[in-house]
């Protein structure tokens, strides 16, 4: 996600996702074993579930596992005129001119509905949160758009705030 005009950026690992990926992958392998057992006639011979069912379930689990592997890190960057965030394939960006205020937040991630990519309705309005375990968050109040708040985790929130406020002075 690194841009040539990037002023500041961070990559935050989302280590908890590895446990979910492991569980999904193991479930996919288990379903694949069930497929082979059912195909050979040695697994639940009178069951309604055909071998094709187990194969489809295995393929779905492997597809979910592949998608989840893209969600293992959060990339946040500030360019000359934009704030960009990417949680794997899920991306969000806003012009710096759309930022009304920015501040740090050390409340629990559950405030925004949990960890990962979350959309929550808070008293300030609709909120988009890119949150990970163990990191403080930066709250960006937006002037316009679908979301009133954009929240993201950062290893150095004060640096993000400083960089964005310095860029905002130029507009």
Secondary structure as the mmCIF struct_conf table of DSSP 4:
data_model
#
loop_
_struct_conf.conf_type_id
_struct_conf.id
_struct_conf.beg_label_comp_id
_struct_conf.beg_label_asym_id
_struct_conf.beg_label_seq_id
_struct_conf.end_label_comp_id
_struct_conf.end_label_asym_id
_struct_conf.end_label_seq_id
TURN_TY1_P TURN_TY1_P1 UNK A 4 UNK A 5
BEND BEND1 UNK A 7 UNK A 7
STRN STRN1 UNK A 8 UNK A 13
TURN_TY1_P TURN_TY1_P2 UNK A 15 UNK A 15
HELX_RH_AL_P HELX_RH_AL_P1 UNK A 16 UNK A 40
TURN_TY1_P TURN_TY1_P3 UNK A 41 UNK A 41
BEND BEND2 UNK A 43 UNK A 43
TURN_TY1_P TURN_TY1_P4 UNK A 45 UNK A 46
BEND BEND3 UNK A 48 UNK A 48
HELX_RH_AL_P HELX_RH_AL_P2 UNK A 51 UNK A 68
HELX_RH_3T_P HELX_RH_3T_P1 UNK A 69 UNK A 71
BEND BEND4 UNK A 72 UNK A 72
STRN STRN2 UNK A 73 UNK A 78
BEND BEND5 UNK A 80 UNK A 81
STRN STRN3 UNK A 82 UNK A 87
TURN_TY1_P TURN_TY1_P5 UNK A 88 UNK A 89
STRN STRN4 UNK A 90 UNK A 95
HELX_RH_3T_P HELX_RH_3T_P2 UNK A 96 UNK A 98
STRN STRN5 UNK A 99 UNK A 105
BEND BEND6 UNK A 107 UNK A 107
HELX_RH_3T_P HELX_RH_3T_P3 UNK A 109 UNK A 112
TURN_TY1_P TURN_TY1_P6 UNK A 113 UNK A 113
BEND BEND7 UNK A 114 UNK A 115
STRN STRN6 UNK A 116 UNK A 122
TURN_TY1_P TURN_TY1_P7 UNK A 123 UNK A 124
STRN STRN7 UNK A 125 UNK A 131
TURN_TY1_P TURN_TY1_P8 UNK A 133 UNK A 134
STRN STRN8 UNK A 136 UNK A 142
BEND BEND8 UNK A 143 UNK A 146
BEND BEND9 UNK A 148 UNK A 148
STRN STRN9 UNK A 149 UNK A 154
TURN_TY1_P TURN_TY1_P9 UNK A 155 UNK A 156
HELX_RH_AL_P HELX_RH_AL_P3 UNK A 157 UNK A 168
TURN_TY1_P TURN_TY1_P10 UNK A 169 UNK A 170
#
